[in-house]
């Protein structure tokens, strides 16, 4: 009810401020959508289509196409549910070529709205000038981000450049910033991405050896960063950041599945199996990427004696509300393995539910358990498909390690 009231209130305000046409048709084709962040426009493209007599849309970032298949159009109002996330694009059609609205993210007992403008047609992602690039940023960069509390963290920037067009991402110890796309004009680079839960804008200045920049995330997020070109740039070993405390060699928990039945690693379904425990949340884009990988992998390999258990740490502490996002993720990625409601999406609180771990540093975190029930590896974060060769490297190493565990005797 609260979500509906918020949405109706926003549409009422928009309607009062602008003179909208009556009953315009939502045009299919490419739309340029510009989220209005504090640092300026964070643009992306939206490809709207008609499939089986209903609207669908695809969020486009570099090579990524995220499907939106819950779209309603009534008179001049448009609501697009943002796939697995508890968020919508809610807009009014000003005319057949323009939408004005809000990107609304719902959280537990609250919501956040950010304005956007969408224009129809084959328009560039960023408004371009005739200025040519003054440098080449292609390659790897050692980067340090600093947040508003002056807390810093390392990253690796990886970029590909073709003329003034740039694609790439930033890898961090907790995950990656997924598919970034933008342009380089003069010495300034602009990159953006939008996945439904996150809207990011990066702006950099620099030369062929050094960069400095600003990073805006959603309505309030802001960080600065700087770095230098480094072909050997790397991050701390993701297998050494989270580990079992001294005296432990096993993981133990008992959490309810979506039917409220308690599930534990000691259950017969997991004895003698190689088990992957995925610490995740339906609100988390990196978890979305890992889930897509694990769901597909599990279908192909479960007959070999492998199991996967997802531990979902959701925004709501209420079971009924928490499971909604998980069910949506299950349906979207056709998850065959158990996903349990384990707690809320606070890293410290999550660590308290698994007291044998030194910390929960990231969603996702992946724990590998052998046929004897012993923890053999804990991997912090996820290197997703937006990282290109790093994702391919992850898949090779994952499969090699799982082949090793599966070959061992119970």
Secondary structure, 3 states (H helix, E strand, C coil): CHHHHHHHHHHHHHHHHCCCCCCCCCCCEEEEEEEEECCEEEEEEEEEEEECCEEEEEEEECCEEEEECCEEEECCEEEEECCCCCEEEEEEEEECCEEEEEEEEEECCEEEEEEEEEEECCCCCCCCCCCCECCCCCEEEEEEEEECCCCEEEEEEEEEEECCEEEEEEEECCEECCCEEEEEEECEEEEEEECCCCEEEEEEEECCCEEEEEEEECCCEEEEEEEEECCCCCCCCCCCCCCECCCCCCCCCEEECCCCCEEECCCCCCCCCEEEEEEECCCCHHHHHHHHHHHHHHHHHHHHCEEEEEEEEECCCCHHHHHHHHHHHHHHHCCCCEEEEEEECCHHHHHHHCCCECCCCCCCEEEEECCCCCEEEEEECCCCHHHCHHHHHHHHHHHHHHHHHHHCCC
